[in-house]
């Protein structure tokens, strides 16, 4: 009864906060009300005293419970009928398709670029391959099902079952524990994996046996990123030892890296090939405060460092190269995004994007917007030229259990044709959702 009275008093103030800071209202009315309920600065307890903190924490815990959300909406907005809005809420919960879900972490995925009907997914204990025929057919049934009108759901299990796509079958399972990162060849049906033990292996889609081992276990620390370049003639890996290593695609039985650079005194978290040139950008953590660096792999090792951006006292954990605009995205440990011009080698813009470390980026092919994923499981869509927040998907990849609450969040993002976003993360799921453009969000 007391809780209902608090809600009755609180709902009046909720109607006053329907816009973003830029004055643009995005989403439907129920979406706005859910965002208001979950706003950490918007509670019915206005006291700034320390003794009010426990009840504020209880409030935040309650409003983040999916099973209570409809009840909280009814109590917060008693004058509104929720018949149509409940359906809209279900549409919000149903807005992403779960392609695959497991109890363990989903660390990464990649398409077979020689046959886009196959995808590989790395879990904590195995790597699986899925037949996803129709998933990327944007004019066919896959796209229609993604955007179909939602059915009324009666429980959380119904929500999960409705979001699971049962049509995508596992075609191969590899007993390969500890795979941390993976990347597929741009043209051939191969992919490489990097493990927690530092090992690097190559596989072929559809074939159970390993093709080649490029590095054994315990040679280096865990692999944080592994990528092919755009031509597919070489690939690189970075690790917790602070090294960036490059290999050429080879059939040699004992391949050795042709470049090994001690890029940071501590970890290298990410790297990006800057086009087809010999330049590479890295993100990491070093005792000399280097965060984002540019390297020329054709230069001698002592002179290979071309430029370093020291934009903060904290490590950079993600980088992404945008070729059309010749700029570089960097995500910091404190949730900041930095945009660099690599031609003029200067910082163009920086802003606070997340409340926790940024783990990964994805940029749309037209380079009009980009997507960021954070360690707390949030996914946000940003304008690339105006740096405006277009959309947000709260806790998209967050562990649901108490013991695993401190998770690693979003692990990988990829934008597919027709504004589809694929993502995976710490909740063990591989998801596909339809992104909203700025025009459809306003």
N, C-alpha and C positions, 0 to 999 in steps of 0.2 A: 504493500500500500504506500509506504513512504517512497519507495523507488518510483512508483507511478506518479506521485505528486512532483517529485524532482523532474521527471520527464515532462509533465504538463507545464511546469514553469520554464523548462529549458527550450521547448519547441518554439517559443516566440523569438528567441535570439537566433535560432537556426535560420529562420527565413531571411535574416539580414545579411547572410554571408553566402551568396549564390554565385559570386564571380571570382575569377583568378585575380592576381595582382595586376595583370595587364588590362582588366576590365572586360575580358572576353569570357562568356559563359560557354562551357563545353559539355556535351552530353545531355541526356534527357533529365527530367525532374528527379526521378528516383536515383539516377547516378549522382546527381548533385547532392542529394540528401545523404547518400551513403558516404560520399567524400566528406561532407560536413560532420557526420557522426564520427568518422575516423580521424578527423583533424586533431593532432596532438595539442593544439593551442585552443581548442574549442570545447570546453567542458562547463557544466553548470556550477562548478566550484571555483569561484573567482578569487578566493583568498590566496595570497602569495606567501603565506606562512608555511613553515616546514611541516607543521602538524596536518596540513591538508594534502601532503604528497601521497600518503597511503590510499586515500579515497580516490585521488586522481588516477593512481595506478590501477585500482580496481575498475574504475570507469573504462580505461583504455582496454583492459583485458576483456571486459564484457562486450564492448562495441566491436571487437575484432572476432567474436565468435559467430561463425556463419549460421549456426542453428538458432541464434537469438536475433538475427538481423531483422526479420520481418516483424517480430514483436517490438523491437526497439523503434522501428519506423512507425508502427501504429501508435506507440506511446508518444513519440516525438511530434507526430503530425496527426493529431486526433480528428481534425476537421476534414481531412482528405480521405476519399475512398481509395482503397488499395487494390481493387479488382484488376484494373488495367495496369497499375503500377507494379503489382506483384508479378504479372507476366513480364513486364519490362525488367524487373529484378532478375527473374529467371533467365532472361536473355543475356543479362550482364554476366551471371554465373556461367552461362552456357556459351560464352563468346569464343572460347578456344576449344579445339578438338585435341584430345589426348591420343596421340598416335601410339604411344607405348608407355607403360608405367611399371616400375619395379620398386621393391622395397629399398634398394640401395641407391647410391648416387648415380646420376647420369652425367658423365664427365665431358662427353663430346659426341658429335655426329658428323658424318659427311656423306654426300651423294656420290654414287658412281657416275662420273661425268661422261663415261662411254655409254651408259644406259641409265637414265635418270629414274628408272623404276625401282632401283635398289638403293638402300641406304644402310650404313653401318652405324651402330650406336655402342659407345664404350660405357660399361658399367663398372662397379667396384670389383666384380669377380669374373666377368666375362665380357666378350665382345660379340654382339649379335648382328646379323644382317636381316633386314626386313624387305619384303616385297611391297612397295608402296605405289604400285601401278594406279594411275588416275589421280594421285595426290597433287601433282603439278600440272595436270590438265585443266587449265583455268577456264576452258570453255565447256568442260564436260561435267560429269556427275560429281566429281570431287569438289569443285568450286560451289556447285549448287547446294550440296549437303552442308558445306561449311557455313553458308549464309541462310540456311533454311529457317523458317519460323519455329521457334522453340515450343516444345510441348510442356504442359503443366507438370511440375515435379512435386512430389509429396515428401521427400526425405533427402538427406545428404547422400545416401546410397543411390537414389534415383538420379541425383545431379551427376555423380561420378559415372554411373553407367551410361547416362545419356551423352556424356562428353567423351567416353571411350569409343574409339573407332575400331570395331572388331574385324574389319575387312583386311587389315594389313597383317600378314602372316610372317612369322620368323622362319627364314629359309636356312640359316646356318648359325650355329653357336660355336664360339671358340673359347676353350678353357684358358683364358688369358687374364689372370687377375692383375690388378694394379695399373691398368692402362689409364694414363692421366690426360693425354692429348692425342689427337689424330688429325690427319689431313689427307685428302684424296688428290690424285694427279689430275691436272686440268684437262687431259685428253684421254688417258689410258685408264683401264679398269684396275688401278692399283691404289693402295693407301698405306700410309706409314703411321706407326704408333710410337708414342713415347711414354715410358712407364715411371712409376714411383721409384723404381730401383735404378733409374738412369738408362735403361735399355732402349734401343731403337730398332724396330723391326718393320719389314715390308710384307704386305699380303696382297693377294689378288681376290677381288670379289668373286664369290661362288666357289672358291677352292679352299679346302680345309687346311692345307699345309702352308707353312711360312715360306716365302720366297727367299728372303735374305735377312741376315742380322747385321745391321750396320754398327751396332755398339752393344756390348754385353752388359750385364748387370754389374753395378757397383764401380764401374769405371768413373762415372760422374754421379752427382746427386740427382734428385728427381727432375724430370723434364717438365718445364712450365709452358712451353709452346713449341710446336713443330709445324713447319709450313713448306710447301712447294713454292717456287717462284712462278710467275705467270706463264713462262715458256715450258715449265716442267722439266728442264734439264738439270736442275739442282734443287736441293732443299736444305733447310737449316733447322737447328734446334737450340734452345737456350735452357739453362738449368739453374738449380740452386747453388751450384759451385761458382757462379758468376761468369760462366763461359758461354760464348756464342760459337757454334760449330757449323760448318757447311760441308756438304757432300755433293758430288756429282752423281747422277743416276747411272749406275754401273752394274754389270753382271759379275764383277769380281767377287771371289769367295771371301776375301778379307779386305773390304773397302775401308779406306782411311779418309778422314776429313781433309779437304784441301785447304781449309782455313779454320784456325782455332784462335779466338781472341778472348783474352781475359778482360771482359767488358766492364765488370764491376767487382768491387772487393767483396761484395756479398751476393745477393741474388740477381739474376736476370729474369724478369717476369714475363716479358713479351718482346717480340720484334716484328718488323714488317719490311718486306722488300720494297724499295722505292722504285716501282716500275721494273723494267727489264735491265736496268743499269746495275753497276756494281755497288751502289749505295744501299745501305741498310740502316734502319732506325731501330733503336733498342729502348726498352723501359726497364728500370731496375732500381736497386738500392745500393748505395756505396757510401763509404765513410767520408769521401771527399764531396758529398752532396750532389754528385752527378745523378740526374734523374732520367732525362731523355737525351740520347746521343745519336749522332750520325757517323757511320763508318764507311770507308771506301775499302772494299776487300781486295782491290788491285794494288793497294799501297803496301809497303812493308809494315809489319805488325807494329813497330814503334811509332809510325806516322799514320796509322790507319784511322785514328780518331780525327774526323773532319770538324765536328762541332758538337758542343754539348749545351743543352738548355737547362739551366738551374732555376727552375720556376718555384720551388718550395723546399722546405726542409724535410719533406716526407717523400717516400718512394712513389714512383709511377708504376702502376700495375697493369696498364693496358695501353697499347698504341694501335692506330689504324691509319693507313695512308689513303688519301683521297686524290687520285691522279688528275682528275679534270681541273681541280682547283689548286693542285700542287701544295696541299696543306696536310698537316698531321694532327690527328686527335690523340690526346693523352688523358688518361684517367688516373686520378690520384688516390692515395690511401684514405684521404679524408673526404672523398666524394666530389672533389673539384674536377672540372673538365677544362683542359687547356687546348687551344687551337694555335698551331704554329705555321708560319709561312716558311717552307723549306728553301725557297729561292732567296728570299731576303734574310732568312735565318733569324726570325724575330717572333715574339709572341704577339698574336693578333688579338686574342680575346680569352678571358677566363671567367668562369662563373661556378657557383655552388649548385651541383646537380643532384646529389644524393646525400644521405646521412651516413653512409658507410662506403667502404672501398669499392671502386668501379672495377668490374672484372672483365668486361668485354664490350665491343662495339659492333655495329653493323650499319652500313650506309646503303641507301637505295641506289639503283643504277643511274637514275637521273641526277643524283647528288643534290636533291632538294631538301632532304631531311636525313637524320641518322637516329639510331636507337642505342641506348646504353643500358647495361645490366649491372646490378650491384650485388654486394655480398649479403645484403638483407633480403634478396629475392625480388626486388622491385625492377620493373622494366619501364623506361621512359622514352618518349619519342620527342625529338627536338628539331626545330628548323635549323638548317645549316647556315643560312645567310643571316637570319635575324636572331638566331639563338633563342627562340621562343618555345616554351613547352607546349607541344601539341596534344599529348595524351600520356596517361600513366596507367600502369597495370600493377597494382599493389600486391606484393607477396606472391608473385606469379610462380616462383620456385623457392618456397620456404618450407623447411621441415615442419611438420605438424605436431610432432611429439615434443614433450617438454625436455627430455634428455638430449635431443638433437636440435634444440632451438638455435644454438650458435652455429649455424651451418655456413656453407660457402656460397650459397645463393645461386645466381645465374652463372652458368658455365660457358654457354655459347649461344650466339644469335646469328641468324642468317635471313636475309630478305629474299623471298622467292617472287616469281612473276605475279602480277595482279595484286600487289600490296599484301601478300601473305608473309607473315613472320613465323619462322620456326625457331624454337628455343628449347634448351634443356638445362637441368640444374639439380640442386641438392635434394629436391623432393622425389627424384628418381623418374621424372616424367619427361617425355618428348612431346612438345605441344605445337600446334599450328593454329594461328588466329588470323583474322582479317583486320588489317590496320585501317584506321579511319584517317582520311586526309584532313587537312585544316578546314576545308570547306564543309565537310560533312560533320565536323566536330563542333562547329560554331552554331 
